[in-house]
Every structure is written in structure tokens, then in C-alpha cells.
Amino acid sequence: MAAPRRIVTAASIITSPILFVIALVVVVLSVRTLILFAANADVFDLAASIEKIEQEALPETDYLARFVASKGLDRASSDCGDSFTRASLTVNLAALDAATKTIDMPLADAAQANVIRAAEHRLECNPLDGNAWLQYAMVEARGKGPVASVVDALRVSYWTAPSEGWIIEPRLTFATNLTLAGVTGFEMEYLDDLRRFASFESTSRVAAAFVAVASKLRAQMRPLIDAQPQARKKAIVAEIDRLGVDYTRQETQ
């Protein structure tokens, strides 16, 4: 009986330090997470409020620029936490939107550079964020035009976020503008987004989109609307007619 007891004792001596180290690492990481969260509480709060309010109600341009600088959101960060990288991108996007409404080009250029940096950091930490890929594509296009990297980022957005309605709608607007400008390379993905939009978005939004787009895109949307269940199709067509457009008219390209 003595031998088994010695074996158990030896095993305890070996495993105890290992368990202690594991526990110490967990404690250290937890404390670091709490410290980072407390240090960035203002960033999280502002980002949360930005995501909830209307575009017209965003904080003033000067306030956002000062906030970005004071919180270090205009510099590279080693914090790869999901909450921080998302909040940083959200705040920087709001600062860019506000800056572009001014005539201060240096401010707008700096805000754009900050968004690119925040988006790249977000994607390094969370490469499956389809919204971040979309935002990166949109800001890149704003600065460089429809270059290959813009189309590549847009296509990754399709792959990583194929069905999220809150991403599909702005992505459709952006992709539609690229399509009308003659940019190619994402035709199948774009059609899939249109199909999801026609199938799951509210009938009023589908009708409004049909009315708003050019004839080239109406020709793409019409068969998708025709493929809807009869009651849904009827509601969409009725709303289109109410908006002053004849759904049955085949526009010349």
C-alpha cells in the first residue's frame, strides 16, 4: 500500500505548481481585462450611444476630434479586445462622418487615416467581422476610388456577413454605386444580396429601393420581386405604384 501512496504524493508535487501557474495566469489576464475596460469605459459609452442615435444627432465635429485624440484612438493600439476594437472603429467612423461635413480638409484627411488604422486593427484582431470589412472598403474607396483592394474587401464582407440585414442595406447602397460606376468583380455576391433584400426586408423598403435605383438595377430587381410569394409581391408592387412608378414598365437600358 505504501507504493501507491508515494505515487500520489509525487503526482501532487508535480501538478500543484502547474495548477498554481495556470491560476496565476488567469488572475493576471482577468485583472488586465478589468483595467483595460475601466480605462476605455468612456470609449465604450460613446460608441454605444453613436450606434443608437440618428446620423443627424451625432456629437459635434470638434468634440469627436478631441475625444479621438484624448483617448488615443488616433494611434496604434495593442488592445485586441473585441469590445475595444469595435468601439474604436465606431467612434472613428463618427468622427470621419462629422469631419467630412466641414470645409476643414486636414481634419477630414486625419479622420480618414484614423478610420483606416482602426479598421485594419479591428480586422487583425477579428478577421471575420463583415461590417469592418465593409467599412474598410467604403473608406478606401473614398480616398482611392474603386481600386482592387476595395473590391477585395467588399467580397470578404459578403463572405463573412452574408445574411445580417443591418450590414446588407449599407452594403447594397455602396455596391450599387460601384455597379453603376462600372466596377466589376462581385456580380454574383451583389445579386445574392439583392435576393436576400427582396425576400426578407420590409415590403416598403424593397419598393423604395426599386423606385430609387436606375433602370439597369430595376431590371435586376424585377425577377427577384416576381419570385416572391404572391401576397408579398402584390404588397411590394402596390407600394411601388403608390410611389409613382409603373412596375410593369420595362425600361430601356
PyMOL commands that set and color helices and strands:
alter all, ss='L'
color gray80, all
select helices_A, chain A and resi 2-39+41-52+55-57+61-70+82-99+105-125+130-144+148-160+165-180+187-200+203-212+215-226+230-242
alter helices_A, ss='H'
color red, helices_A
deselect
rebuild
show_as cartoon
